[in-house]
Amino acid sequence: MGVTYKSILWNRNKKKYDVILAVGVLFLVSSFIVFQIIFHPTTTIETIIIRASAFCAIVLLHIILTIGPLARIDVRFLPLLYNRRHLGVTMFFLALIHGVFSIVQFHAGGDTNPLVSVFVSNKNYQEISQFPFQILGFLALMILLLMAATSHDFWLKNLTPRIWKTLHMLVYLAYALIITHVALGTLQYEESPLYWILLTGGFLLIAGLHLYSGFLDNQKLRSNEDRLQKNGFVKVGRANEIEENRAKIFFIRGENIAIFKYNGNLSAVNNVCRHQLGPLGEGKIIEGCITCPWHGYQYLPANGQSPPPFHEKVSTYHLQINGGELWLNPNPTLPGTFVEPAKIEEL
């Protein structure tokens, strides 16, 4: 890892982002502590730390979960999206402080191992008002730990983007556990309706932003589909259905077409080799060139030209990706015409 991956380059934008993050965290924690001292002067320092770290962690989690839909609604929020992992790791450490102090204060005074005590000290699973909510918080903390530990690009590359993305979607499971953890804890120990108002308001904000951004995305996809159909494009499947360095063959409007996937790109060429009419789509890309499975004749996928000194050429076709769906215009270009490859969104 140390040989292949360099340490983070702290450019001006990252430094500015992290300074704002640090100031914001200090402001939230100090404000909460002042609030506790004024309205609950008899509260112990351990309890203040538990509550302050929990409050700040939950605020950061709500900010993290709103950045995604906000960035889809308005591109001005994209700088927040690019550095969201900084927020996530900071939020985990705050949650860890809350968890450690809670376990020490409530489970370290007996003969049972504190971690074991979290799971065995309360077994009232059948009663909502007495439900062992601390277990839910512990499980959420383990999910956040897994996400923080795999936040480096080393894991993104070696786990593959699909697995890494699936893993980090567990944040929504962690959020559900945390909301339930806080709700049950509030139900058992707090009388003020303020906690319920804040908790419900935060959930409605996140849900509303996700629903609204999803609505806008769906409208955009439909608009793009109408545009593509008017321009002669045909939907031929999903972009991720094609194997790397391989092709999928289509017969559309009398055209025999092979769509190849390579290095995060998709290119479409006529499926018939100019040598002896071999099926290019049954071959694969070798050293950057489509290689015919019959006799090894090669063509560059973006322009359909054989590399020098050879002169064979095949027609190319325009592709577009809309919401993961692959659209193909079956009208051929002149043989050897360069067509900009379609970029696979997932990569």
C-alpha angles and dihedrals in degrees: 000000000000092000098049103033126056125212118267114286105229100212123179095269093050092049091049091047093050094045089054089047093050093047091047093051092048090049093050094046095045092045091051092048091051090049091051093048093050099045100026105031094163094059114120122241091245091055091047090053091048093050097040094050091046093049093049093044092052092048091051091047090054091049090050092051093048096050094073098055092038090055090052091048096046126012090214087080092059094097087063090051094052092059099033092119089068088059091047096052091046090050091051093053091050090049089048091054089051092048096046095048091045093051092046094047098044105027110026098075099075138065094260121091106264094235091049090047090060089065102035106034094079122031100166095124092146095061120069094200091053099033114143094249093171090074090060091052091049092052091048090051090054090053091049089049091054091049094047092048092052098042094103118098088241088076094042090058099040099040089045121242093267095055093040091052092047090050093051092047084073085085087087091055088048089050092052091049092048094048090050091044092053094041094053092043091050090048091055103039112018130069101182115100089214092086092053092047092052093044095048093042092053092050093048091049093053094042092047094050092048092049093047094047089047089052091051092047091051091050090050093049091051091048091050091048091054090049093048093048091050089052093053100261122146126206108240104172140285124323093231094058093081119085120236113274089004135097143227118218125223133183108205127163091342094310121124103211135178120199113202128199120210137152093349092311136107124208131176125213137167107279096223119093114224092223104066102338094268120170105259091189091065090059128067142231113272120183091347096310133103103243120205111231093219105058107351098255109162138214134181107246097221097053106015093234125136112240115256135310087031122080107198115129136186131193121265131210136212119252133188133183118217117182092334092310117120118228124192131194104212093201104109124227122222110288110274096022116146115236120187108249118243111248116229106237096212091063 
